[in-house]
Structure formats: C-alpha cells, structure tokens
Amino acid sequence: MTKTIQSLVFLVVWAAVSAPLAYASETADADPYENLNRKSHSFNQTLDKYIARPAAKLYTSTLPDPVEKGVVNVFSNLDEITNVFNSLLQAKFGQAANDTGRFLINSTIGIGGLFDVAQRAGLPKGEGEDFGQTLGAWGVAEGPYLMLPLIGPSTLRDAPSKFIDSFANPVSYLDEVSDRNSMRALGLLSTRAELLELDDVITGDSYLFVRDVYLQRRQYLVSDGAIEDDFGDLDDY
C-alpha cells in the first residue's frame, strides 16, 4: 500500500467517525450545489460500476504485481515535476529539492521511473503538491464543493487548477494524440486499481461520504497533514 493510499484509508476511517459530529455543518455550507452535484455523482457511479471498476479489476487480475507496481511508479515519477513546480511556488524549497532528486534518480537509474530507487537512496515520496494546494497556501478559499462529471470530486478552487497542472505533465507534450490518450487512460486505470481496496469501506450515503472525505483530504494536504478537530483533547494529525 502506498503512502498516499494509507493516508486515504486513514481519512476514510477518520471521516466515518468524526464527520457526523464535527464536520456536518461545515460541509453543508460548502456544498450549495448539492442537488446538481448528486446528479453528477450518480452519473459517475454508473460509469464506475459498469466500466471503470470492472476494467480495474481485470487490470489487477491480469498484470503481475511487479508490473502493476512499475506502472504506478512511472506515473508517480512523472508527477514529481508537478510536485517540484508547486513546492517552489509555496516556498517549500527542501521538498522541491527532494522531489527533484527523486525525479532525476528514478528517471535514470530507476529506468524511467519503473523502480523507486530514490526511496532506497533516502529520498522519500511526499504526499504530492498541486496548484490547488498552492492556491490554498496563498490563502485562496476552496469555494463550493463540485462533483464534476467524469472527473470526480473537486472545488471551485481546485477544478481550474487541474488545467494549470497539466502544463507540468510530460504526457501533455506527446506528439501523437493517440499516445497522449493512451497514457492518460492507463494512468486513470492504474489509479482506479489502487483505490479498489477502498470500495468496501464506503458506507451510508456514498455522496456525503465521498464529499466529506475529499474535503478533509484537501484540508489535510493544504495544511501539510495538520488536521484540526472539534474534540479539543486530540492532537493534530
């Protein structure tokens, strides 16, 4: 299980325990478009049920684990460019140096990112940085919650930030459109396969569950892991 997936599992469990008490009113205020968002959520769930999830299950059952891990590593390595770009914008120079080193080592010794050699060399994988987090670090409010068709959960701040981040993604600069689309499809399939283990964790109203976990995950990332709660006697995570 990768560090990112471990964080997601933690947040899913944390949301299930605390969201009904500590987060309900806050997320309600952050979701003025709930009726429209629920329609998008239902549309996405249908696509996931009949296309994405079956494809991800076939993918994991067909590929040997080392190959599947290699694919995850390749896309994780490409993400380091976005991480460096946004770390610099947030003045996280130490993190930027770490991620630059990871990209250089894994792109060369790690054979294009297939192997995470940098981890063994003492350069750990970070949680990741994106332009939405950069705007959050600059004090830009996340705005209303949005469930986007095909794309999934987002906010008014995060949605356009995905476009900005695309300029730092090497896949965007592949010459052939078919190559770009194939790489993006493989990346989405790999990501969905990693999240299969979370499917059975979702309980109750799936829309509210996904919304609360997404917003708390974004809070977690923007605050670099410091999650505030309303219980007073618990440490920040």
N, C-alpha and C positions, 0 to 999 in steps of 0.2 A: 504494500500500500504506500503510495507516495505521500510526501508531507502535505501536499495540497488536499488530497483526499482525506487524510487524517484530520485536517482542520475542518473539512466539510462535515465529516462524521461527528466531530465534537460539537459543531454549531447546530447540526440537526438535533442531537440529543439535548443540547442546551436550550434550543428553541422549544422543543416539546415540553420541557419542564417549566421554563420561565415565561414564555411568550404569553400564555393566558393571563398571567398576573401583572407582569412588568412592562409588556410591550403592546398590549392590545389597543389602547387609546392612541398611542403614538403612531402605529402603523395605519390605523383608521384615518387619522388626519393626513397621512402621507399618501393615501390612496383615494383621491376624489373621483377617479375614473374607474371605480371598481366594476361597474356593470359592463363597460366596454372591455376592460381587462379580462373579465371572466370569459367573455366570448372568445377572445384570443387564446386564453388558457385552454379552453375546451378544444379549439381548433388544433393547437399544438399537441395536446394529449392524444387526439385522434391520429395525427401523423406519427407520433411516437409509438403508439400502440401497434399500428399496422405496418410501419416502415422502419423507423429508427431503431426501436428496441429489438425487433426480430433480426435486423441486419447486424446489430451489435452483438447479439447472442451467437449468430452464425460466425461472425468475425472472431470472437474469442474461442469458439469451439474448433475453428479451423486452423488458426495460426498457432504455432508452438509458442509457449510463454516467452522464450528469449526473443523471438521475432516481434511479438506484440510489445514487449518492453522496449525493444530497439526503436520501434515506430514512435512510441511515447517520448523516448529520449530525443529523437530527431526534432520533433515539433517543440519540445521543451527547449532545446538548444536554439532554435530559431526565435523563440520568444525572448531570449536573453537580450536581443537587440532592442526590443521594445522596453524591456526592463531597464537597460542602461540609459536609454533616452529619457525615460520618465524619472529615474533616480537622479539624474543630473538636474532636471527641472525642479526637483524637490530638494536639491542641495544635499542629497544622500551620497556623498562622494565615496565613502567607504563601500557602500553597497554597489555603486556603479563600477568601482574598481574590481570588486569580487566577481560581478557578473560579466565584466569584460574579460577577465581571466578565464572564467568558465567557458565563455564562447570560443575564445582562441584555442584553449586546450582541447575542448571537446570537438571542435571543428577540424582539428588536425590529428592529434594523437587518438582522439575518440572516433575517427573515421566519419566525419560529417555529423557527429552527434549521436551515432548509434550507441556509443558507450559513454557513460558518465565518468570519465577518467578524472575530471576536476574534483568530484566529490571525494575520491580517494586521495587526491592531492591536497586536501584541506580547504577546498573552496565549496562550501555547502550551497545547495539550491535554496534560493529565497522564496518567499511567498508570491513574488511577482509584483510588478508595478504596471499600471496602465494610466492613460491620460485622465480617466475619470477619477482615479486616486490622486493624480496630480492636481486637478481642479479642486478636489476636496481638501488637499493640503494647503491650497491657496485660499481656502475659506469659501469656496463656491458651494452653496447649498445643493443637496442632491435633487430637490424638487419632487414632484409627484412620482409615484411608482408607475411603471409602464410594463405591461406584458405585451411584447411585440410578436406578431405572427412570424413563425419560422425561427426567429432569433431567440426569443425567450424573455426572461425577466430582465428589467433594466430600470432606469430612472431618467428623468428629463436631463440630468447632467451626464449620465453615463452613455446614453444612446448615441449622441453625436460624437462622443469621444472614441467610439469604436472606429469611426471613419478616420479620425486623426491617427490612431494607432496603426491602421492599415498601411500607412506610408512607411512605417518602420519594418514591415513584414516582407522579407525577401520573396515570398511566394507571389506577392503582388507584381513583381517585376519579371516573372517568367514570360518569355516571348509568346508562347502559344496559349491561347485561351483555354484549350482543352487541358493543357498541363496545369494551368492555374486552378481550373475547376476540379481536376482530379486530386490535386494536393489538398485543396480545401475540403473536398468530400472525405478524403482519408483522415484529415485532421478531425473533422466532426465525428466520424465513425469511431476513431480512437478515443476521443473524449467521452462519447456516449458509452463505450465499452467500459471505461474506467468507472463510470457512475452506476453501472448495473447493480453493484452491491448496495447502493442506497435505495433502490426501488422499494424494498420491503420495509424500509424504516418509515416511510411516509404514512401518516395515519390521519384519520378525520377528514376535514375539508382540505383537499390537496391544494386548492388555490391559495388558501390562507397559509398553509404550511410552507409552500414554495415561496410565497411573498415574504413571510417573516424571516425565513432562513436566508433568503437573498439579501434583504436589507441589513440583517445582522452581520452577514458575511462581508458586505461592503463597509459597514461601520468598523468591523474588525480589521480590514485591510487599510482603510484610510487612517485609522488610529494606530497602525502598526501592532495590532494584537491586543491593545488595551480595551477590553470590553467593560463598559460600566453597567452595573445592575442596580436594582432598587432595593436590595436586601440589606445594604449597609455593612454587614459583617463579613462579606465575601471579598476576597482580593480580586483586583482586575486581572483579566486574562490577557 
